[in-house]
Amino acid sequence: MFRYLLIISISLLSSCSSIEKKDCSTLNWHDQGMKDGEEGRRSTYFLQHALKCTTKPDEKMYTKGRLEGLRVFCSSYGGFKDGLAGHAYLGQCSSFKSEDKFKTAHRLGMDAFRQNEENLDNKEKISELERKIVSEFHNLEELRDLRFDKSILEKDLLRGVDFYNDILDKARSRKYFKKPKQER
């Protein structure tokens, strides 16, 4: 038994230490940096790319592209998009004049994200109550309580959907869905 555990442990350790590397000589480091910047990735993300390469990456081109991408990320568009995805703001835009606009849009995106999560939670609870109503035996009072709880959740869901749509309308009116043009 000990022998088998030893063999398994050694094979697991050896598989962890061998990161598969690839030839990155044809990679467009500027475009990779731009993509990472648009996603709000931190500057240290370059190191993760570099560790996967057998060739020396072009840090200068990556950094230039990342800065261009960050201009998009640090806009109202990027802030709303990042907040809508539920991502926390990590200060990537602190050196940009647009940081306040980014934060305002990010907060609105986070509001939409949270409301959508609440709406999904209410839908799940409604489905669970519907399942209980049809699949379990209940006396008249229990059935009335279950139906009442379901009606409350349905009203909450309708209000939540309206609120979510209001947030999206506000974002549209502020042009948060319009991606800024990139300089190249």
Z-matrix of the N, CA and C atoms (Angstrom, degrees):
N
C 1 1.452
C 2 1.520 1 110.68
N 3 1.337 2 116.00 1 -45.30
C 4 1.458 3 120.95 2 179.44
C 5 1.524 4 111.05 3 -59.92
N 6 1.333 5 116.26 4 -38.67
C 7 1.461 6 121.97 5 -178.78
C 8 1.536 7 110.18 6 -62.18
N 9 1.343 8 116.51 7 -42.42
C 10 1.463 9 120.07 8 -179.86
C 11 1.529 10 111.72 9 -66.11
N 12 1.323 11 116.46 10 -40.75
C 13 1.461 12 120.22 11 177.87
C 14 1.526 13 110.98 12 -63.89
N 15 1.321 14 116.73 13 -39.41
C 16 1.453 15 121.26 14 178.49
C 17 1.529 16 111.09 15 -63.66
N 18 1.322 17 117.11 16 -44.38
C 19 1.470 18 121.45 17 179.39
C 20 1.523 19 110.67 18 -63.70
N 21 1.311 20 117.18 19 -44.04
C 22 1.472 21 121.13 20 178.92
C 23 1.522 22 110.37 21 -63.53
N 24 1.323 23 118.16 22 -44.34
C 25 1.466 24 122.16 23 179.64
C 26 1.518 25 111.52 24 -60.82
N 27 1.323 26 117.36 25 -44.37
C 28 1.469 27 121.02 26 -179.75
C 29 1.518 28 110.85 27 -65.02
N 30 1.325 29 117.38 28 -41.50
C 31 1.467 30 119.57 29 -179.82
C 32 1.523 31 111.60 30 -67.63
N 33 1.325 32 117.43 31 -36.36
C 34 1.465 33 120.50 32 177.15
C 35 1.525 34 110.99 33 -66.43
N 36 1.305 35 117.25 34 -44.13
C 37 1.466 36 120.69 35 -180.00
C 38 1.518 37 111.49 36 -64.92
N 39 1.305 38 117.70 37 -40.12
C 40 1.463 39 119.45 38 -179.24
C 41 1.517 40 111.41 39 -69.68
N 42 1.334 41 118.33 40 -32.15
C 43 1.465 42 119.89 41 178.38
C 44 1.517 43 110.98 42 -71.85
N 45 1.331 44 118.73 43 -30.47
C 46 1.459 45 121.82 44 179.15
C 47 1.527 46 111.92 45 -71.88
N 48 1.309 47 117.12 46 -32.05
C 49 1.457 48 119.81 47 -174.65
C 50 1.523 49 113.00 48 -83.21
N 51 1.316 50 117.95 49 -9.49
C 52 1.461 51 119.26 50 -177.83
C 53 1.523 52 110.40 51 -106.80
N 54 1.321 53 116.17 52 91.97
C 55 1.451 54 121.51 53 175.36
C 56 1.520 55 106.58 54 -79.97
N 57 1.308 56 115.87 55 129.88
C 58 1.459 57 119.48 56 -179.27
C 59 1.523 58 109.25 57 -72.02
N 60 1.308 59 116.36 58 119.19
C 61 1.464 60 121.75 59 -179.20
C 62 1.516 61 109.17 60 -99.28
N 63 1.333 62 114.94 61 154.22
C 64 1.461 63 119.84 62 179.85
C 65 1.529 64 109.80 63 -134.96
N 66 1.305 65 114.74 64 162.30
C 67 1.456 66 120.88 65 178.41
C 68 1.529 67 107.98 66 -78.94
N 69 1.311 68 117.04 67 115.84
C 70 1.466 69 121.88 68 -177.33
C 71 1.531 70 111.95 69 -103.03
N 72 1.329 71 117.35 70 14.44
C 73 1.464 72 120.12 71 -175.68
C 74 1.523 73 112.43 72 -65.37
N 75 1.323 74 117.69 73 -24.34
C 76 1.470 75 119.99 74 180.00
C 77 1.532 76 112.31 75 -96.70
N 78 1.322 77 117.08 76 -3.49
C 79 1.462 78 120.34 77 -179.22
C 80 1.517 79 110.35 78 -69.57
N 81 1.313 80 116.40 79 134.13
C 82 1.460 81 121.37 80 176.17
C 83 1.532 82 106.71 81 -83.50
N 84 1.329 83 116.14 82 98.92
C 85 1.460 84 121.65 83 -174.57
C 86 1.520 85 111.94 84 -66.42
N 87 1.312 86 117.67 85 -30.45
C 88 1.467 87 120.97 86 176.67
C 89 1.525 88 109.86 87 -63.29
N 90 1.339 89 116.42 88 -48.29
C 91 1.469 90 120.55 89 -180.00
C 92 1.524 91 111.59 90 -64.84
N 93 1.330 92 116.48 91 -38.74
C 94 1.464 93 119.79 92 178.03
C 95 1.525 94 110.65 93 -63.70
N 96 1.326 95 116.13 94 -42.74
C 97 1.458 96 120.35 95 177.02
C 98 1.514 97 111.82 96 -63.05
N 99 1.346 98 116.36 97 -40.91
C 100 1.463 99 120.30 98 179.25
C 101 1.528 100 110.49 99 -62.68
N 102 1.319 101 116.12 100 -44.37
C 103 1.469 102 120.89 101 179.13
C 104 1.534 103 110.11 102 -61.18
N 105 1.317 104 116.62 103 -46.58
C 106 1.466 105 120.15 104 179.75
C 107 1.531 106 111.12 105 -64.40
N 108 1.326 107 116.75 106 -38.59
C 109 1.464 108 120.61 107 178.13
C 110 1.518 109 111.64 108 -63.89
N 111 1.326 110 116.90 109 -43.91
C 112 1.470 111 121.23 110 179.34
C 113 1.523 112 111.51 111 -62.44
N 114 1.325 113 116.47 112 -27.47
C 115 1.466 114 120.51 113 178.25
C 116 1.525 115 112.02 114 -89.22
N 117 1.348 116 116.30 115 0.21
C 118 1.463 117 120.08 116 177.45
C 119 1.508 118 113.74 117 75.63
N 120 1.306 119 116.64 118 21.75
C 121 1.471 120 119.43 119 -179.68
C 122 1.523 121 109.99 120 -68.57
N 123 1.313 122 115.52 121 145.81
C 124 1.464 123 122.19 122 179.83
C 125 1.527 124 109.45 123 -71.32
N 126 1.326 125 116.51 124 160.67
C 127 1.466 126 121.11 125 -177.99
C 128 1.522 127 111.89 126 -62.47
N 129 1.321 128 117.22 127 -26.88
C 130 1.466 129 120.84 128 -179.59
C 131 1.533 130 112.39 129 -70.19
N 132 1.304 131 117.05 130 -9.97
C 133 1.463 132 120.36 131 179.50
C 134 1.529 133 110.88 132 -63.77
N 135 1.331 134 115.74 133 -26.84
C 136 1.463 135 120.86 134 176.76
C 137 1.528 136 110.68 135 -55.31
N 138 1.324 137 116.46 136 -40.48
C 139 1.465 138 120.69 137 -179.06
C 140 1.520 139 111.73 138 -61.94
N 141 1.328 140 117.04 139 -35.05
C 142 1.462 141 119.89 140 178.31
C 143 1.528 142 110.65 141 -64.61
N 144 1.349 143 115.38 142 -39.15
C 145 1.465 144 119.17 143 175.58
C 146 1.525 145 109.89 144 -65.04
N 147 1.319 146 116.16 145 -47.24
C 148 1.468 147 121.58 146 -175.24
C 149 1.526 148 111.72 147 -60.08
N 150 1.321 149 117.34 148 -37.28
C 151 1.463 150 120.79 149 -179.55
C 152 1.527 151 112.93 150 -65.34
N 153 1.311 152 115.71 151 -21.45
C 154 1.465 153 119.88 152 -178.44
C 155 1.529 154 112.38 153 -90.24
N 156 1.330 155 117.68 154 -2.62
C 157 1.459 156 121.35 155 -173.39
C 158 1.526 157 112.56 156 -104.61
N 159 1.326 158 114.38 157 144.64
C 160 1.465 159 119.97 158 173.31
C 161 1.527 160 110.41 159 -88.35
N 162 1.340 161 116.45 160 -19.15
C 163 1.463 162 121.08 161 178.87
C 164 1.518 163 109.43 162 -108.14
N 165 1.326 164 116.20 163 159.92
C 166 1.462 165 121.14 164 -178.57
C 167 1.536 166 109.83 165 -71.82
N 168 1.337 167 117.67 166 123.64
C 169 1.464 168 120.46 167 179.05
C 170 1.530 169 111.22 168 -75.21
N 171 1.326 170 115.49 169 157.39
C 172 1.463 171 121.64 170 -179.36
C 173 1.533 172 108.51 171 -92.20
N 174 1.328 173 115.61 172 89.92
C 175 1.468 174 120.92 173 -175.93
C 176 1.521 175 112.04 174 -64.05
N 177 1.315 176 117.19 175 -35.73
C 178 1.470 177 121.28 176 -178.66
C 179 1.540 178 110.38 177 -62.83
N 180 1.334 179 116.50 178 -47.04
C 181 1.469 180 119.88 179 179.75
C 182 1.536 181 110.59 180 -68.36
N 183 1.325 182 116.56 181 -38.17
C 184 1.465 183 120.61 182 178.04
C 185 1.530 184 109.76 183 -60.65
N 186 1.316 185 116.30 184 -47.21
C 187 1.471 186 121.51 185 -177.74
C 188 1.522 187 110.79 186 -63.47
N 189 1.325 188 116.48 187 -41.37
C 190 1.471 189 120.50 188 178.05
C 191 1.537 190 110.14 189 -62.34
N 192 1.322 191 116.77 190 -46.22
C 193 1.464 192 120.73 191 178.89
C 194 1.516 193 112.19 192 -64.95
N 195 1.320 194 116.75 193 -40.38
C 196 1.464 195 120.65 194 179.52
C 197 1.515 196 110.90 195 -62.33
N 198 1.325 197 116.79 196 -40.57
C 199 1.461 198 120.52 197 178.33
C 200 1.531 199 110.75 198 -62.30
N 201 1.324 200 116.94 199 -41.52
C 202 1.468 201 120.64 200 176.63
C 203 1.528 202 110.19 201 -63.39
N 204 1.320 203 116.40 202 -42.54
C 205 1.466 204 120.23 203 178.37
C 206 1.521 205 112.10 204 -65.16
N 207 1.325 206 116.36 205 -37.53
C 208 1.468 207 119.89 206 178.45
C 209 1.526 208 111.91 207 -64.31
N 210 1.320 209 117.27 208 -29.22
C 211 1.475 210 119.64 209 176.50
C 212 1.529 211 110.56 210 -61.34
N 213 1.319 212 116.33 211 -34.76
C 214 1.470 213 120.62 212 176.15
C 215 1.527 214 109.20 213 -74.92
N 216 1.328 215 116.35 214 -48.10
C 217 1.466 216 120.40 215 -179.20
C 218 1.520 217 111.26 216 -58.63
N 219 1.327 218 117.54 217 -41.43
C 220 1.466 219 121.89 218 -174.40
C 221 1.524 220 112.95 219 -83.39
N 222 1.312 221 116.93 220 14.48
C 223 1.463 222 121.73 221 175.36
C 224 1.529 223 109.09 222 -91.65
N 225 1.316 224 116.57 223 174.93
C 226 1.467 225 120.88 224 174.63
C 227 1.528 226 109.98 225 -60.02
N 228 1.326 227 115.71 226 -40.30
C 229 1.466 228 121.44 227 178.08
C 230 1.531 229 110.39 228 -56.52
N 231 1.318 230 116.09 229 -51.04
C 232 1.461 231 120.74 230 -179.02
C 233 1.516 232 112.56 231 -65.08
N 234 1.321 233 116.58 232 -38.85
C 235 1.455 234 120.49 233 179.09
C 236 1.516 235 112.28 234 -63.80
N 237 1.339 236 115.81 235 -45.41
C 238 1.462 237 119.09 236 179.67
C 239 1.524 238 110.74 237 -65.25
N 240 1.319 239 115.67 238 -45.32
C 241 1.473 240 120.84 239 -179.64
C 242 1.537 241 110.97 240 -59.85
N 243 1.333 242 116.72 241 -43.50
C 244 1.460 243 121.16 242 -179.36
C 245 1.531 244 110.94 243 -67.27
N 246 1.321 245 117.00 244 -42.60
C 247 1.461 246 120.86 245 177.32
C 248 1.518 247 111.82 246 -65.16
N 249 1.330 248 116.39 247 -40.95
C 250 1.461 249 121.50 248 -179.85
C 251 1.529 250 111.13 249 -62.74
N 252 1.319 251 116.36 250 -28.60
C 253 1.472 252 120.96 251 176.61
C 254 1.530 253 111.67 252 -81.19
N 255 1.340 254 117.27 253 -6.19
C 256 1.456 255 121.02 254 177.87
C 257 1.519 256 113.97 255 83.95
N 258 1.325 257 116.76 256 16.34
C 259 1.470 258 120.23 257 -179.37
C 260 1.523 259 111.06 258 -83.68
N 261 1.301 260 116.19 259 140.72
C 262 1.463 261 121.34 260 175.20
C 263 1.532 262 108.27 261 -77.57
N 264 1.316 263 115.51 262 145.17
C 265 1.471 264 120.01 263 176.64
C 266 1.524 265 108.29 264 -80.80
N 267 1.335 266 116.19 265 128.00
C 268 1.460 267 121.70 266 -174.68
C 269 1.530 268 113.39 267 -110.28
N 270 1.329 269 117.26 268 15.46
C 271 1.455 270 120.07 269 176.16
C 272 1.519 271 115.16 270 85.98
N 273 1.321 272 118.12 271 14.73
C 274 1.453 273 120.96 272 -178.18
C 275 1.529 274 112.90 273 -61.70
N 276 1.317 275 117.73 274 -21.72
C 277 1.464 276 121.49 275 -174.37
C 278 1.525 277 112.97 276 -104.38
N 279 1.310 278 117.66 277 12.96
C 280 1.466 279 120.68 278 -174.41
C 281 1.528 280 113.29 279 -62.21
N 282 1.326 281 117.90 280 -22.73
C 283 1.468 282 119.69 281 179.56
C 284 1.528 283 112.55 282 -96.27
N 285 1.325 284 117.67 283 8.79
C 286 1.462 285 121.71 284 -179.59
C 287 1.524 286 110.26 285 -106.76
N 288 1.322 287 115.70 286 142.80
C 289 1.475 288 120.70 287 176.49
C 290 1.527 289 111.00 288 -63.94
N 291 1.320 290 116.27 289 -25.41
C 292 1.465 291 121.30 290 -175.93
C 293 1.530 292 113.31 291 -82.96
N 294 1.331 293 117.78 292 7.75
C 295 1.464 294 119.42 293 -174.73
C 296 1.533 295 112.58 294 -59.15
N 297 1.330 296 118.17 295 -40.64
C 298 1.470 297 119.45 296 -179.22
C 299 1.532 298 111.18 297 -62.99
N 300 1.337 299 116.52 298 -41.78
C 301 1.473 300 119.84 299 177.92
C 302 1.524 301 109.96 300 -65.42
N 303 1.323 302 115.95 301 -39.90
C 304 1.465 303 120.60 302 177.02
C 305 1.532 304 109.71 303 -58.39
N 306 1.328 305 116.67 304 -49.31
C 307 1.469 306 120.76 305 -176.78
C 308 1.524 307 111.91 306 -62.44
N 309 1.340 308 116.95 307 -40.09
C 310 1.464 309 120.56 308 178.97
C 311 1.524 310 110.26 309 -62.11
N 312 1.329 311 115.60 310 -46.21
C 313 1.465 312 120.12 311 179.76
C 314 1.532 313 110.48 312 -67.42
N 315 1.318 314 116.46 313 -37.28
C 316 1.465 315 121.03 314 179.80
C 317 1.529 316 110.61 315 -63.22
N 318 1.337 317 116.67 316 -42.36
C 319 1.474 318 120.23 317 178.58
C 320 1.526 319 110.52 318 -61.17
N 321 1.339 320 116.15 319 -41.95
C 322 1.463 321 119.46 320 179.48
C 323 1.535 322 109.95 321 -65.71
N 324 1.323 323 116.51 322 -40.84
C 325 1.463 324 120.06 323 176.44
C 326 1.522 325 111.68 324 -61.87
N 327 1.335 326 116.58 325 -40.97
C 328 1.474 327 120.12 326 177.67
C 329 1.528 328 110.80 327 -64.68
N 330 1.341 329 117.32 328 -38.08
C 331 1.464 330 120.28 329 176.26
C 332 1.526 331 110.00 330 -59.43
N 333 1.334 332 115.84 331 -44.19
C 334 1.470 333 120.13 332 179.19
C 335 1.523 334 110.15 333 -64.92
N 336 1.313 335 117.12 334 -42.20
C 337 1.464 336 120.86 335 178.89
C 338 1.523 337 110.97 336 -59.60
N 339 1.336 338 116.20 337 -49.61
C 340 1.470 339 119.98 338 -178.78
C 341 1.532 340 111.50 339 -62.75
N 342 1.344 341 116.01 340 -40.55
C 343 1.463 342 119.01 341 179.72
C 344 1.526 343 110.57 342 -65.38
N 345 1.309 344 116.41 343 -40.40
C 346 1.463 345 119.87 344 178.09
C 347 1.532 346 110.65 345 -63.39
N 348 1.328 347 116.71 346 -41.16
C 349 1.469 348 120.32 347 177.18
C 350 1.529 349 110.73 348 -61.53
N 351 1.329 350 116.46 349 -42.10
C 352 1.470 351 120.48 350 178.55
C 353 1.529 352 110.24 351 -64.34
N 354 1.337 353 116.48 352 -40.69
C 355 1.467 354 120.28 353 178.43
C 356 1.525 355 110.85 354 -62.20
N 357 1.321 356 116.73 355 -43.39
C 358 1.469 357 120.55 356 178.44
C 359 1.523 358 110.90 357 -63.37
N 360 1.330 359 116.49 358 -39.85
C 361 1.461 360 121.32 359 178.45
C 362 1.532 361 110.32 360 -62.96
N 363 1.338 362 116.71 361 -43.45
C 364 1.465 363 120.36 362 179.03
C 365 1.529 364 111.18 363 -64.70
N 366 1.334 365 117.11 364 -39.10
C 367 1.471 366 120.03 365 177.61
C 368 1.529 367 110.30 366 -61.40
N 369 1.316 368 115.43 367 -41.21
C 370 1.466 369 120.28 368 179.62
C 371 1.535 370 110.61 369 -64.62
N 372 1.330 371 116.43 370 -42.87
C 373 1.469 372 120.05 371 179.21
C 374 1.522 373 111.15 372 -65.07
N 375 1.329 374 117.05 373 -39.00
C 376 1.468 375 121.10 374 178.06
C 377 1.526 376 110.00 375 -62.75
N 378 1.322 377 116.34 376 -44.72
C 379 1.474 378 120.35 377 178.64
C 380 1.525 379 111.09 378 -61.10
N 381 1.323 380 116.35 379 -40.74
C 382 1.457 381 120.53 380 178.96
C 383 1.540 382 110.82 381 -64.00
N 384 1.331 383 115.96 382 -42.31
C 385 1.475 384 118.67 383 177.89
C 386 1.521 385 110.96 384 -65.69
N 387 1.331 386 117.21 385 -39.90
C 388 1.469 387 120.33 386 177.85
C 389 1.529 388 110.21 387 -60.64
N 390 1.337 389 116.23 388 -41.64
C 391 1.460 390 120.36 389 178.55
C 392 1.530 391 110.67 390 -62.66
N 393 1.338 392 115.73 391 -43.22
C 394 1.467 393 119.85 392 179.85
C 395 1.527 394 111.27 393 -64.25
N 396 1.326 395 116.28 394 -40.40
C 397 1.465 396 120.85 395 -177.56
C 398 1.524 397 111.33 396 -61.79
N 399 1.331 398 116.84 397 -42.23
C 400 1.472 399 119.13 398 -175.33
C 401 1.525 400 113.77 399 -91.08
N 402 1.319 401 118.75 400 -21.63
C 403 1.460 402 118.59 401 -172.06
C 404 1.516 403 115.31 402 -106.75
N 405 1.299 404 117.84 403 -10.35
C 406 1.460 405 119.27 404 -178.43
C 407 1.533 406 109.45 405 -117.87
N 408 1.325 407 114.95 406 152.57
C 409 1.456 408 120.39 407 177.18
C 410 1.529 409 109.05 408 -81.95
N 411 1.318 410 116.65 409 131.01
C 412 1.464 411 121.33 410 -179.77
C 413 1.529 412 109.36 411 -136.35
N 414 1.328 413 113.89 412 148.93
C 415 1.464 414 116.44 413 170.59
C 416 1.524 415 107.13 414 -78.32
N 417 1.300 416 117.06 415 173.06
C 418 1.467 417 122.23 416 -173.60
C 419 1.540 418 112.04 417 -60.09
N 420 1.313 419 116.76 418 -41.22
C 421 1.469 420 120.42 419 -178.71
C 422 1.535 421 111.50 420 -67.17
N 423 1.327 422 117.15 421 -42.10
C 424 1.472 423 120.47 422 178.21
C 425 1.525 424 110.99 423 -63.64
N 426 1.314 425 115.88 424 -41.54
C 427 1.460 426 120.72 425 179.62
C 428 1.527 427 110.72 426 -64.16
N 429 1.323 428 116.58 427 -41.39
C 430 1.468 429 121.44 428 177.91
C 431 1.537 430 109.80 429 -62.90
N 432 1.336 431 117.70 430 -41.74
C 433 1.469 432 121.83 431 178.63
C 434 1.529 433 111.62 432 -63.80
N 435 1.318 434 116.18 433 -43.72
C 436 1.460 435 120.11 434 179.15
C 437 1.531 436 111.24 435 -62.48
N 438 1.318 437 116.29 436 -43.70
C 439 1.476 438 120.63 437 179.00
C 440 1.530 439 110.91 438 -66.33
N 441 1.324 440 116.25 439 -37.24
C 442 1.469 441 119.61 440 177.50
C 443 1.532 442 110.30 441 -64.59
N 444 1.348 443 116.55 442 -47.21
C 445 1.466 444 120.45 443 178.23
C 446 1.524 445 110.94 444 -58.36
N 447 1.323 446 115.73 445 -40.88
C 448 1.469 447 120.26 446 179.34
C 449 1.530 448 110.70 447 -64.08
N 450 1.314 449 117.48 448 -41.66
C 451 1.471 450 119.94 449 -179.53
C 452 1.537 451 111.25 450 -65.44
N 453 1.336 452 117.09 451 -37.08
C 454 1.470 453 120.81 452 176.96
C 455 1.521 454 110.08 453 -63.25
N 456 1.325 455 116.35 454 -46.00
C 457 1.465 456 120.78 455 179.50
C 458 1.533 457 111.41 456 -63.45
N 459 1.325 458 116.55 457 -38.59
C 460 1.475 459 119.97 458 178.82
C 461 1.529 460 110.98 459 -64.49
N 462 1.332 461 116.89 460 -39.41
C 463 1.466 462 120.22 461 176.41
C 464 1.524 463 110.74 462 -65.94
N 465 1.328 464 116.08 463 -42.92
C 466 1.467 465 120.02 464 176.53
C 467 1.522 466 110.96 465 -60.15
N 468 1.320 467 116.41 466 -41.03
C 469 1.459 468 120.74 467 179.61
C 470 1.527 469 110.84 468 -64.02
N 471 1.318 470 117.25 469 -43.48
C 472 1.473 471 119.94 470 178.50
C 473 1.528 472 110.89 471 -60.86
N 474 1.333 473 116.18 472 -44.70
C 475 1.476 474 119.64 473 177.31
C 476 1.528 475 110.62 474 -63.11
N 477 1.324 476 115.91 475 -40.20
C 478 1.455 477 120.43 476 179.66
C 479 1.518 478 112.75 477 -64.69
N 480 1.314 479 116.47 478 -41.15
C 481 1.471 480 120.63 479 177.93
C 482 1.528 481 109.54 480 -65.10
N 483 1.333 482 116.88 481 -42.61
C 484 1.472 483 120.09 482 177.25
C 485 1.529 484 110.90 483 -60.87
N 486 1.327 485 116.69 484 -43.45
C 487 1.462 486 120.92 485 -179.78
C 488 1.530 487 110.66 486 -64.40
N 489 1.329 488 116.41 487 -43.05
C 490 1.466 489 121.25 488 177.93
C 491 1.531 490 110.21 489 -59.88
N 492 1.334 491 116.32 490 -45.33
C 493 1.471 492 119.99 491 179.20
C 494 1.528 493 111.53 492 -65.30
N 495 1.338 494 117.17 493 -35.59
C 496 1.469 495 120.52 494 176.05
C 497 1.530 496 110.76 495 -62.84
N 498 1.325 497 116.37 496 -40.36
C 499 1.468 498 120.19 497 178.13
C 500 1.525 499 109.87 498 -62.59
N 501 1.337 500 116.37 499 -45.17
C 502 1.463 501 119.81 500 179.56
C 503 1.524 502 111.25 501 -63.84
N 504 1.342 503 117.09 502 -38.37
C 505 1.471 504 120.48 503 176.86
C 506 1.530 505 110.87 504 -62.95
N 507 1.327 506 115.83 505 -41.53
C 508 1.470 507 120.14 506 177.85
C 509 1.531 508 109.64 507 -62.04
N 510 1.314 509 116.55 508 -42.85
C 511 1.473 510 120.72 509 179.27
C 512 1.533 511 110.77 510 -63.51
N 513 1.322 512 116.27 511 -40.54
C 514 1.477 513 119.69 512 177.46
C 515 1.524 514 110.87 513 -63.43
N 516 1.332 515 116.09 514 -43.86
C 517 1.470 516 119.39 515 -178.09
C 518 1.527 517 111.53 516 -65.33
N 519 1.319 518 116.49 517 -28.17
C 520 1.468 519 120.77 518 177.57
C 521 1.532 520 112.17 519 -90.34
N 522 1.337 521 115.12 520 3.04
C 523 1.469 522 122.35 521 178.09
C 524 1.530 523 113.38 522 63.51
N 525 1.333 524 116.28 523 34.52
C 526 1.459 525 121.11 524 178.60
C 527 1.522 526 112.20 525 -74.15
N 528 1.326 527 117.04 526 -14.20
C 529 1.460 528 119.94 527 179.41
C 530 1.526 529 111.90 528 -90.31
N 531 1.327 530 116.34 529 -5.34
C 532 1.463 531 120.44 530 -177.62
C 533 1.517 532 109.88 531 -91.77
N 534 1.315 533 115.54 532 114.19
C 535 1.460 534 121.44 533 -179.20
C 536 1.530 535 109.55 534 -72.49
N 537 1.327 536 117.15 535 129.40
C 538 1.474 537 118.94 536 178.73
C 539 1.532 538 111.28 537 -68.90
N 540 1.299 539 114.79 538 151.86
C 541 1.466 540 119.65 539 177.73
C 542 1.508 541 110.19 540 -71.68
N 543 1.313 542 114.60 541 144.24
C 544 1.475 543 119.91 542 178.38
C 545 1.512 544 109.96 543 -96.18
N 546 1.313 545 114.20 544 144.64
C 547 1.460 546 119.70 545 174.29
C 548 1.512 547 107.22 546 -88.22
N 549 1.293 548 116.34 547 141.28
C 550 1.469 549 119.54 548 176.94
C 551 1.473 550 112.13 549 -137.97
